[in-house]
Structure formats: C-alpha cells, structure tokens
Amino acid sequence: MSEPVPVETLSFEAAMAELETIVRQLEAGDAPLDASVDLYSRGEALKKHCEARLAAAQVRIEMITTGAGGQATGTQPFDAD
C-alpha cells in the first residue's frame, strides 16, 4: 500500500474530500481497531489543516468600504461577527 499524501500539501478541497471519506469509514465501523486509530489520527490532521486553510483565507478577504456617495473609498479586514 502506498504512503498517504502529506496533509500539508493537500488543497482544502482534497483534504475535505479525504476527511469525508475517513468519517464514512469510521461511521461504518468495519475497520479493525488499529486501522480505526490510524484513520482517526489522519482525520484529526486533515481537520486541523482545513481549519488553518479557512483561517488563512479569511485573513485575505477584505470588505470594500464606501463613502457617502457610494464610491469605493478603500478596504478593511472582513469581520464575519
């Protein structure tokens, strides 16, 4: 069996797809205990990777600010809260 792709090299979409597959495998309960532990560990690493990628994307998102006349006056960091 080939070695898994290093988590840090995965795109957000690839990491999410793999994480979804792992969740389905764990929910099915068909894997032996050692394999389940390995799947869980990989899933935890994928989850952290996805969270980091989302946080980095949020930092890059900026909201356009407008003046009284509706003209763009600049940008400010996006705050979803």
C-alpha positions as CSV (number, residue, x, y, z in Angstrom):
1,M,0.0,0.0,0.0
2,S,1.3,3.5,-0.9
3,E,2.1,6.1,1.7
4,P,-0.6,8.8,2.1
5,V,0.0,12.2,0.7
6,P,1.4,14.6,3.3
7,V,-1.6,16.6,4.7
8,E,0.2,19.9,4.4
9,T,0.5,19.5,0.6
10,L,-3.3,19.0,0.1
11,S,-5.6,21.7,-1.2
12,F,-8.6,22.5,1.0
13,E,-10.9,20.6,-1.3
14,A,-8.7,17.5,-1.4
15,A,-8.3,17.5,2.4
16,M,-12.1,17.9,2.9
17,A,-12.8,15.0,0.4
18,E,-10.4,12.7,2.2
19,L,-11.8,13.7,5.6
20,E,-15.3,12.9,4.5
21,T,-14.1,9.5,3.3
22,I,-12.5,8.8,6.7
23,V,-15.6,9.9,8.5
24,R,-17.7,7.5,6.5
25,Q,-15.2,4.6,7.1
26,L,-15.2,5.3,10.9
27,E,-19.0,5.5,11.0
28,A,-19.3,2.2,9.2
29,G,-17.3,0.6,12.0
30,D,-15.8,-2.0,9.6
31,A,-12.2,-1.2,10.2
32,P,-10.1,-3.0,12.8
33,L,-9.1,-1.1,15.9
34,D,-5.6,-0.2,14.8
35,A,-6.8,0.9,11.4
36,S,-9.5,3.0,13.1
37,V,-7.0,4.7,15.3
38,D,-4.8,5.5,12.3
39,L,-7.9,6.8,10.4
40,Y,-8.8,9.0,13.3
41,S,-5.3,10.4,13.6
42,R,-5.3,11.2,9.9
43,G,-8.7,12.7,10.1
44,E,-7.6,15.0,13.0
45,A,-4.6,16.2,11.0
46,L,-6.9,16.8,8.0
47,K,-9.4,18.8,10.2
48,K,-6.6,21.0,11.5
49,H,-5.3,21.6,8.0
50,C,-8.7,22.6,6.8
51,E,-9.2,24.9,9.7
52,A,-5.9,26.6,9.1
53,R,-6.6,27.0,5.4
54,L,-10.0,28.6,6.2
55,A,-8.4,30.9,8.7
56,A,-5.8,32.0,6.2
57,A,-8.5,32.6,3.5
58,Q,-10.5,34.7,6.0
59,V,-7.5,36.9,6.7
60,R,-7.1,37.6,3.0
61,I,-10.8,38.6,2.5
62,E,-11.3,42.3,2.6
63,M,-14.5,44.3,2.7
64,I,-14.8,47.2,0.3
65,T,-15.7,50.4,2.2
66,T,-17.8,53.1,0.5
67,G,-18.2,56.8,1.1
68,A,-21.5,58.8,1.4
69,G,-21.8,58.9,-2.4
70,G,-21.5,55.2,-2.8
71,Q,-18.0,55.4,-4.2
72,A,-15.4,52.9,-3.0
73,T,-13.0,54.6,-0.5
74,G,-10.8,51.6,0.4
75,T,-10.9,48.3,2.1
76,Q,-10.9,47.0,5.6
77,P,-10.5,43.5,7.0
78,F,-13.6,41.4,6.9
79,D,-15.2,40.6,10.2
80,A,-17.9,38.0,10.0
81,D,-19.1,38.6,13.6
